């Protein structure tokens, strides 16, 4: 879930940083102390908000998350990356999520870190979202905001997005679904911002979470933002 170094790489190429993502999926626990869950994912390309952060190469990603019955959670998510001076991304986060009937909501703070760059590109981002389950489909609207920080070029940045998830009614335990995403990243460094979108299909197969999607942006000057197909296979535990 890279942003700051991505913008610098984008700026260099042009000439002048999705959810969701890769998180842990915890099951309900009767313990008053909460539960720990994890996820491991293999993907042919790590794409964050429309930008390949592995230089169009595969990635291995993983997460650990603590979930409390009250709705509070905290965890860490990591992935290999392939950008100048950076080979690893670790994102630390904490937040709260809940629901009221068919309405769901969440708020979290994420600290993006890159151990190989000496802390030069680390930054904070706050995220809030709300969703509604219509039965035949569910929708989510969200906003991410990063205040002015040195790694963002002393400017702030905003990301707004919407997601749609449509389950496919079939018998058996495959649980297929269709999904679509549209977002706008108002970037730092006065690069003007860009639109990013994706859509695809997901399925649970033999205990594995498999997704295949088409990803694209309206920024064509950087090849890392060109259209591509991304296939991911994950296992939650």
ChimeraX attribute file (.defattr): number of C-alpha atoms within 10 A of each C-alpha:
attribute: neighborCount
match mode: 1-to-1
recipient: residues
	/A:1	24
	/A:2	26
	/A:3	25
	/A:4	24
	/A:5	22
	/A:6	21
	/A:7	20
	/A:8	21
	/A:9	17
	/A:10	21
	/A:11	16
	/A:12	11
	/A:13	13
	/A:14	14
	/A:15	10
	/A:16	10
	/A:17	23
	/A:18	20
	/A:19	10
	/A:20	9
	/A:21	13
	/A:22	19
	/A:23	22
	/A:24	23
	/A:25	18
	/A:26	19
	/A:27	12
	/A:28	11
	/A:29	13
	/A:30	10
	/A:31	9
	/A:32	9
	/A:33	12
	/A:34	18
	/A:35	17
	/A:36	19
	/A:37	17
	/A:38	20
	/A:39	19
	/A:40	20
	/A:41	21
	/A:42	18
	/A:43	19
	/A:44	16
	/A:45	22
	/A:46	29
	/A:47	26
	/A:48	19
	/A:49	28
	/A:50	26
	/A:51	29
	/A:52	24
	/A:53	31
	/A:54	21
	/A:55	15
	/A:56	19
	/A:57	14
	/A:58	19
	/A:59	19
	/A:60	18
	/A:61	22
	/A:62	21
	/A:63	22
	/A:64	21
	/A:65	22
	/A:66	19
	/A:67	25
	/A:68	20
	/A:69	15
	/A:70	12
	/A:71	13
	/A:72	17
	/A:73	19
	/A:74	18
	/A:75	20
	/A:76	20
	/A:77	23
	/A:78	22
	/A:79	23
	/A:80	19
	/A:81	26
	/A:82	18
	/A:83	15
	/A:84	11
	/A:85	13
	/A:86	17
	/A:87	16
	/A:88	17
	/A:89	21
	/A:90	21
	/A:91	20
	/A:92	18
	/A:93	19
	/A:94	17
	/A:95	18
	/A:96	17
	/A:97	17
	/A:98	15
	/A:99	13
	/A:100	8
	/A:101	8
	/A:102	11
	/A:103	15
	/A:104	16
	/A:105	17
	/A:106	17
	/A:107	18
	/A:108	18
	/A:109	19
	/A:110	21
	/A:111	15
	/A:112	23
	/A:113	22
	/A:114	22
	/A:115	15
	/A:116	12
	/A:117	15
	/A:118	11
	/A:119	12
	/A:120	14
	/A:121	22
	/A:122	23
	/A:123	22
	/A:124	19
	/A:125	19
	/A:126	17
	/A:127	19
	/A:128	18
	/A:129	19
	/A:130	18
	/A:131	19
	/A:132	18
	/A:133	16
	/A:134	11
	/A:135	9
	/A:136	10
	/A:137	15
	/A:138	17
	/A:139	19
	/A:140	18
	/A:141	18
	/A:142	19
	/A:143	18
	/A:144	20
	/A:145	18
	/A:146	21
	/A:147	15
	/A:148	15
	/A:149	17
	/A:150	14
	/A:151	19
	/A:152	23
	/A:153	15
	/A:154	12
	/A:155	15
	/A:156	17
	/A:157	23
	/A:158	18
	/A:159	22
	/A:160	18
	/A:161	20
	/A:162	18
	/A:163	20
	/A:164	18
	/A:165	20
	/A:166	18
	/A:167	17
	/A:168	16
	/A:169	11
	/A:170	10
	/A:171	7
	/A:172	6
	/A:173	11
	/A:174	17
	/A:175	15
	/A:176	18
	/A:177	18
	/A:178	18
	/A:179	19
	/A:180	18
	/A:181	20
	/A:182	19
	/A:183	22
	/A:184	18
	/A:185	22
	/A:186	19
	/A:187	21
	/A:188	24
	/A:189	18
	/A:190	12
	/A:191	15
	/A:192	9
	/A:193	17
	/A:194	16
	/A:195	18
	/A:196	23
	/A:197	21
	/A:198	22
	/A:199	18
	/A:200	18
	/A:201	19
	/A:202	22
	/A:203	20
	/A:204	17
	/A:205	13
	/A:206	10
	/A:207	13
	/A:208	15
	/A:209	18
	/A:210	20
	/A:211	20
	/A:212	17
	/A:213	17
	/A:214	15
	/A:215	23
	/A:216	22
	/A:217	21
	/A:218	14
	/A:219	19
	/A:220	12
	/A:221	13
	/A:222	15
	/A:223	15
	/A:224	23
	/A:225	23
	/A:226	16
	/A:227	19
	/A:228	18
	/A:229	14
	/A:230	19
	/A:231	18
	/A:232	20
	/A:233	19
	/A:234	19
	/A:235	18
	/A:236	18
	/A:237	13
